[in-house]
């Protein structure tokens, strides 16, 4: 019968000089936690680790003042599964969100998601299973995917970065085993972005279906439509987050005029916001992609609810490819049989990317059998976690 004896919290920088169409990453950081249990294995406590995905800053104040105290003040039996073998993530979620008013899912959803990740990591380690296997066994999800589609996200704007450097970056992704890559748009005039897109397409043999583009919510409706008209002839893998994530009317109008796949959702952090996108955003379940991030959006407990909502609206889990580019979402993609997972081969270190010995072939990645999420197989990230406790 495991018990949480301590939750250690800290911050790690993931900053860089690059930028997308909306923000730069010069001061980007993220929260990290270590949830320590009273279960001892090989002379050490079993510990679960968590962090928040890139793009949202650390949420330490919310963790320290609200989320962590609510868990630590709970009676041990309030947190256990019915058989007493694990920490129940849903019960923990209810405690972490106690006395929080509905709406305004800004940064508290990030704080809850960080601890949620650590609890799932802890549970899988207690069972001695990789997380994706623990998930399918614990929740009765059926057979997991043995490998996951991953695409390489990059193509950021950076000082002095010219077209040959952009092409070299994409060649590097291909050399690592990725067939599909993503680049940023919207941080330069349309004519310049088209030159950047065509430069990348040269590297991809002219195959637009291997290139996704991401505007990071930069455009108003007129600009989103203008870009859509310019992008459509290339037959791209997807056109991502053209407008503000909450501007459902923009997405609905664009979907009526842009025939190619659209992708959005990474900056929607709750079941309610996700449901509104499906109701009012014009998203098309036969071609579009949903990028809800399980960590930024109140964790996997909430992501399960989002998946249930999507099924009720006729969406396949295969249309979901989460934002984040890290190991937790990789396990979720395998267990829930999603369409794939983002990957950051070089950015947002030490949290971005997968195990040090991960091998990608034709944009497919097989999961390991390491217990938990497998942070111990990513040396630079594991050192950061170990320093917490």
C-alpha positions as CSV (number, residue, x, y, z in Angstrom):
1,X,0.0,0.0,0.0
2,X,2.2,2.9,-1.3
3,X,2.2,6.3,0.4
4,X,3.5,9.6,-0.8
5,X,6.1,10.8,1.7
6,X,7.4,13.9,-0.1
7,X,6.9,15.9,-3.3
8,X,10.0,17.9,-4.4
9,X,9.6,20.8,-6.8
10,X,12.0,22.8,-8.9
11,X,12.6,24.7,-12.2
12,X,14.8,23.8,-15.1
13,X,15.7,26.3,-17.9
14,X,14.9,25.2,-21.5
15,X,15.8,28.5,-23.1
16,X,17.3,29.2,-26.5
17,X,17.8,32.1,-29.0
18,X,15.1,30.8,-31.4
19,X,11.6,32.1,-31.9
20,X,8.4,31.2,-33.6
21,X,5.8,33.6,-35.1
22,X,4.6,34.7,-31.7
23,X,7.2,34.3,-28.9
24,X,11.0,33.9,-28.4
25,X,12.4,31.3,-26.0
26,X,15.1,33.4,-24.4
27,X,13.6,33.0,-20.9
28,X,11.7,29.7,-21.3
29,X,11.7,27.3,-18.3
30,X,9.6,24.5,-16.9
31,X,8.6,23.0,-13.6
32,X,9.9,19.6,-12.5
33,X,8.7,17.5,-9.6
34,X,9.8,14.3,-7.9
35,X,7.0,12.3,-6.1
36,X,8.7,10.2,-3.5
37,X,7.0,7.1,-2.1
38,X,7.6,4.9,1.0
39,X,8.2,1.9,-1.2
40,X,11.9,0.9,-1.1
41,X,13.5,-1.0,-4.0
42,X,17.2,-1.9,-4.1
43,X,17.7,0.3,-1.0
44,X,16.1,3.4,-2.6
45,X,12.6,4.9,-2.6
46,X,10.5,4.5,-5.7
47,X,10.1,8.0,-7.2
48,X,7.9,9.3,-10.0
49,X,9.0,12.3,-12.1
50,X,7.2,14.9,-14.0
51,X,7.7,18.2,-15.9
52,X,5.6,20.5,-18.1
53,X,5.8,20.6,-21.9
54,X,7.6,23.5,-23.6
55,X,5.8,26.7,-24.5
56,X,4.4,27.4,-21.0
57,X,6.5,28.7,-18.2
58,X,7.1,27.0,-14.9
59,X,4.1,27.0,-12.5
60,X,6.1,26.8,-9.2
61,X,3.9,29.2,-7.3
62,X,0.8,27.2,-8.0
63,X,2.5,23.9,-7.2
64,X,3.9,25.2,-3.9
65,X,0.9,27.0,-2.6
66,X,-2.0,24.9,-3.9
67,X,-1.4,21.7,-5.8
68,X,1.3,20.0,-3.7
69,X,-0.2,20.9,-0.2
70,X,-3.5,19.5,-1.2
71,X,-1.9,16.1,-2.0
72,X,0.3,16.1,1.1
73,X,-2.5,17.0,3.5
74,X,-4.7,14.1,2.2
75,X,-5.1,11.0,4.2
76,X,-3.2,8.1,2.5
77,X,-6.4,6.1,1.9
78,X,-7.9,9.1,0.0
79,X,-5.3,8.6,-2.7
80,X,-5.2,4.8,-3.2
81,X,-6.8,2.6,-5.9
82,X,-9.5,0.2,-4.7
83,X,-7.0,-2.6,-4.4
84,X,-4.5,-0.4,-2.5
85,X,-1.7,-1.2,-5.0
86,X,-1.3,2.2,-6.6
87,X,-1.9,5.9,-6.2
88,X,-5.2,6.6,-8.0
89,X,-4.5,9.4,-10.5
90,X,-8.2,10.3,-10.7
91,X,-8.5,10.7,-6.9
92,X,-5.3,12.7,-6.9
93,X,-6.7,14.9,-9.6
94,X,-9.9,15.6,-7.6
95,X,-7.7,16.6,-4.6
96,X,-5.4,18.8,-6.7
97,X,-8.3,20.7,-8.2
98,X,-10.3,21.0,-5.0
99,X,-11.7,24.6,-4.4
100,X,-10.8,25.7,-7.9
101,X,-13.5,27.6,-9.7
102,X,-14.3,26.5,-13.3
103,X,-13.0,28.3,-16.3
104,X,-9.8,30.2,-16.9
105,X,-7.6,27.1,-17.6
106,X,-4.3,29.0,-17.8
107,X,-1.4,27.9,-15.6
108,X,-3.1,25.8,-13.0
109,X,-3.7,23.2,-15.6
110,X,0.1,23.1,-16.2
111,X,0.8,22.6,-12.5
112,X,-1.7,19.7,-12.2
113,X,-0.3,18.1,-15.3
114,X,3.2,18.1,-14.0
115,X,2.2,16.1,-10.9
116,X,-0.1,13.9,-12.9
117,X,2.8,12.9,-15.0
118,X,4.9,12.0,-11.9
119,X,2.0,9.9,-10.5
120,X,1.7,7.9,-13.6
121,X,5.5,7.4,-13.7
122,X,5.4,6.3,-10.1
123,X,2.5,3.8,-10.6
124,X,4.2,2.1,-13.6
125,X,7.5,1.8,-11.6
126,X,5.6,0.3,-8.7
127,X,4.3,-2.3,-11.1
128,X,7.7,-2.8,-12.8
129,X,6.2,-2.0,-16.2
130,X,6.8,0.6,-18.9
131,X,4.0,3.1,-18.6
132,X,2.2,2.2,-21.9
133,X,1.9,-1.4,-20.7
134,X,0.7,-0.3,-17.2
135,X,-1.9,1.9,-18.8
136,X,-3.5,-0.8,-21.0
137,X,-3.5,-3.3,-18.2
138,X,-4.8,-0.9,-15.5
139,X,-7.5,0.7,-17.7
140,X,-8.3,-2.3,-19.9
141,X,-7.4,-0.5,-23.1
142,X,-6.6,-3.6,-25.2
143,X,-3.4,-4.1,-27.2
144,X,-1.1,-1.1,-27.4
145,X,0.7,0.0,-30.5
146,X,4.2,-1.5,-30.6
147,X,5.6,1.5,-32.4
148,X,4.5,5.2,-32.7
149,X,4.7,7.6,-35.6
150,X,6.9,10.6,-34.8
151,X,7.7,13.7,-36.7
152,X,10.6,16.1,-36.2
153,X,9.6,19.6,-35.1
154,X,12.1,22.4,-35.9
155,X,12.5,25.1,-38.5
156,X,12.4,27.9,-36.0
157,X,13.5,31.4,-36.7
158,X,16.9,32.4,-35.3
159,X,19.3,35.3,-35.7
160,X,21.4,34.8,-38.8
161,X,19.6,31.5,-39.9
162,X,19.5,31.5,-43.6
163,X,18.0,29.1,-46.1
164,X,21.0,26.8,-46.4
165,X,21.1,26.4,-42.6
166,X,17.4,25.6,-42.6
167,X,18.0,23.0,-45.2
168,X,20.9,21.5,-43.2
169,X,18.7,21.3,-40.2
170,X,16.1,19.3,-42.1
171,X,18.7,17.1,-43.6
172,X,19.8,16.3,-40.1
173,X,16.3,15.2,-39.2
174,X,16.2,12.9,-42.2
175,X,19.5,11.4,-41.2
176,X,18.1,10.7,-37.7
177,X,15.3,8.6,-39.3
178,X,12.5,11.1,-39.6
179,X,10.5,11.1,-42.8
180,X,8.1,13.9,-41.8
181,X,9.3,17.3,-40.5
182,X,7.7,20.5,-39.3
183,X,8.8,24.2,-39.7
184,X,7.6,27.5,-38.4
185,X,5.8,30.1,-40.5
186,X,4.3,33.5,-39.8
187,X,7.4,35.1,-38.4
188,X,8.4,36.6,-41.7
189,X,6.4,38.0,-44.7
190,X,4.5,35.5,-46.7
191,X,6.8,35.8,-49.7
192,X,9.8,35.0,-47.5
193,X,8.0,32.1,-45.8
194,X,7.2,30.6,-49.2
195,X,10.9,30.7,-50.1
196,X,11.7,28.9,-46.8
197,X,9.0,26.3,-47.5
198,X,10.3,25.7,-51.0
199,X,13.8,25.4,-49.6
200,X,12.7,22.6,-47.3
201,X,10.7,20.9,-50.0
202,X,13.9,20.7,-52.0
203,X,15.4,18.6,-49.2
204,X,12.2,16.4,-49.1
205,X,12.3,15.7,-52.8
206,X,9.4,18.0,-53.5
207,X,7.0,15.9,-51.4
208,X,4.7,18.4,-49.5
209,X,3.0,15.5,-47.7
210,X,6.2,15.2,-45.6
211,X,6.1,18.8,-44.4
212,X,3.9,20.4,-41.8
213,X,3.9,24.1,-41.1
214,X,3.1,25.9,-37.9
215,X,2.0,29.5,-37.5
216,X,1.7,29.3,-33.7
217,X,-1.7,31.2,-33.6
218,X,-0.2,34.3,-35.2
219,X,-2.7,35.2,-38.0
220,X,-6.0,37.1,-38.1
221,X,-8.6,35.7,-40.5
222,X,-7.5,37.6,-43.6
223,X,-3.9,36.5,-43.1
224,X,-4.8,32.9,-42.3
225,X,-6.8,32.7,-45.5
226,X,-4.0,34.4,-47.5
227,X,-1.5,31.8,-46.3
228,X,-4.0,29.1,-46.9
229,X,-4.3,30.0,-50.6
230,X,-0.6,30.1,-50.9
231,X,0.0,26.8,-49.1
232,X,-2.7,24.7,-50.7
233,X,-0.9,23.8,-53.9
234,X,1.9,22.2,-51.9
235,X,-0.3,19.5,-50.4
236,X,1.3,19.8,-47.0
237,X,1.0,17.3,-44.1
238,X,-0.8,20.0,-42.2
239,X,-1.3,23.7,-41.6
240,X,-1.0,24.2,-37.9
241,X,-2.6,26.7,-35.5
242,X,-3.2,29.5,-38.0
243,X,-5.1,31.7,-35.6
244,X,-5.7,32.3,-31.9
245,X,-6.5,28.9,-30.3
246,X,-9.8,30.2,-28.9
247,X,-10.9,31.8,-32.2
248,X,-13.2,29.0,-33.3
249,X,-14.9,31.1,-35.9
250,X,-11.5,31.7,-37.7
251,X,-10.8,28.0,-37.8
252,X,-14.4,27.2,-39.0
253,X,-14.1,29.8,-41.8
254,X,-10.6,28.6,-42.8
255,X,-11.7,25.0,-42.9
256,X,-14.4,25.9,-45.5
257,X,-11.8,27.3,-47.8
258,X,-8.6,25.3,-47.2
259,X,-9.0,21.8,-48.3
260,X,-5.8,20.4,-46.8
261,X,-5.4,19.1,-43.3
262,X,-5.5,21.6,-40.4
263,X,-4.0,21.0,-36.9
264,X,-4.6,22.8,-33.6
265,X,-5.4,22.2,-30.0
266,X,-2.0,22.4,-28.2
267,X,-3.1,25.6,-26.4
268,X,-6.4,24.3,-25.2
269,X,-6.1,23.1,-21.7
270,X,-9.3,21.5,-20.6
271,X,-12.1,19.2,-21.7
272,X,-14.4,22.2,-22.0
273,X,-12.1,24.1,-24.4
274,X,-11.5,21.0,-26.4
275,X,-15.2,20.3,-26.7
276,X,-15.8,23.9,-27.9
277,X,-13.2,23.4,-30.6
278,X,-15.0,20.3,-31.8
279,X,-18.4,22.0,-31.6
280,X,-17.6,25.3,-33.2
281,X,-14.1,25.2,-34.8
282,X,-15.1,23.5,-38.1
283,X,-12.5,20.7,-37.5
284,X,-13.0,17.8,-39.9
285,X,-12.6,14.3,-38.5
286,X,-11.7,12.8,-41.9
287,X,-8.5,14.9,-42.3
288,X,-7.7,17.3,-39.5
289,X,-5.5,16.7,-36.5
290,X,-6.0,17.5,-32.8
291,X,-2.9,18.4,-30.7
292,X,-4.1,18.6,-27.2
293,X,-1.2,18.3,-24.8
294,X,-1.8,15.8,-21.9
295,X,0.6,17.6,-19.6
296,X,-0.4,21.2,-20.2
297,X,-4.1,20.3,-20.0
298,X,-4.5,19.0,-16.5
299,X,-2.7,15.7,-17.2
300,X,-3.6,12.3,-18.5
301,X,-6.7,12.1,-16.3
302,X,-8.3,15.0,-18.2
303,X,-6.9,13.6,-21.5
304,X,-8.9,10.4,-21.0
305,X,-12.0,12.6,-20.7
306,X,-11.1,14.4,-23.9
307,X,-10.8,11.1,-25.7
308,X,-14.2,10.0,-24.5
309,X,-15.7,13.3,-25.7
310,X,-14.0,12.9,-29.1
311,X,-15.4,9.4,-29.5
312,X,-18.9,10.7,-28.8
313,X,-18.4,13.2,-31.6
314,X,-17.2,10.7,-34.1
315,X,-13.5,11.3,-33.9
316,X,-10.9,8.5,-34.1
317,X,-8.0,8.5,-31.7
318,X,-5.8,8.3,-34.7
319,X,-6.5,11.9,-35.5
320,X,-4.8,12.9,-32.3
321,X,-1.0,13.7,-32.3
322,X,-0.1,15.5,-29.0
323,X,2.1,18.5,-28.7
324,X,5.1,18.3,-26.4
325,X,7.7,16.0,-28.0
326,X,8.6,13.9,-25.0
327,X,8.5,10.5,-23.5
328,X,5.2,10.8,-21.5
329,X,3.2,11.6,-24.6
330,X,5.0,8.8,-26.4
331,X,3.6,6.2,-23.9
332,X,0.2,7.8,-24.1
333,X,0.2,7.6,-27.9
334,X,1.1,3.8,-27.8
335,X,-1.4,3.0,-25.1
336,X,-4.4,5.0,-26.5
337,X,-3.4,4.1,-30.1
338,X,-3.1,7.8,-31.2
339,X,-2.0,9.0,-34.6
340,X,1.5,9.7,-33.4
341,X,3.6,12.0,-31.3
342,X,5.6,15.2,-31.8
343,X,9.4,15.0,-31.4
344,X,12.1,17.6,-30.6
345,X,15.4,16.0,-31.6
346,X,17.4,19.0,-30.6
347,X,15.3,21.7,-28.9
348,X,14.0,22.3,-25.4
349,X,16.7,20.2,-23.7
350,X,16.9,18.4,-21.3
351,X,13.1,17.7,-21.3
352,X,12.6,17.4,-25.1
353,X,13.1,14.2,-27.0
354,X,13.2,10.5,-26.1
355,X,15.6,8.0,-24.6
356,X,19.3,8.4,-25.4
357,X,19.3,5.1,-27.4
358,X,16.0,5.7,-29.2
359,X,16.1,4.6,-32.8
360,X,13.8,6.2,-35.3
361,X,13.2,4.4,-38.7
362,X,11.0,6.0,-41.3
363,X,9.4,8.2,-38.6
364,X,8.5,5.2,-36.4
365,X,9.8,4.6,-32.9
366,X,9.5,1.5,-30.8
367,X,9.0,1.9,-27.1
368,X,11.4,0.3,-24.6
369,X,10.6,-2.0,-21.7
370,X,12.1,0.3,-19.0
371,X,9.8,0.7,-16.0
372,X,7.8,3.9,-15.8
373,X,8.1,6.6,-18.4
374,X,11.8,5.8,-18.8
375,X,13.4,9.1,-17.7
376,X,16.3,7.1,-16.4
377,X,17.2,6.3,-20.0
378,X,17.7,10.0,-20.8
379,X,20.8,10.9,-18.8
380,X,20.7,14.7,-18.9
381,X,17.1,14.8,-17.8
382,X,17.5,12.1,-15.1
383,X,20.4,14.1,-13.6
384,X,18.1,17.1,-13.2
385,X,15.4,15.0,-11.5
386,X,18.0,13.4,-9.2
387,X,19.2,16.8,-8.1
388,X,15.7,17.5,-6.7
389,X,16.0,14.8,-4.0
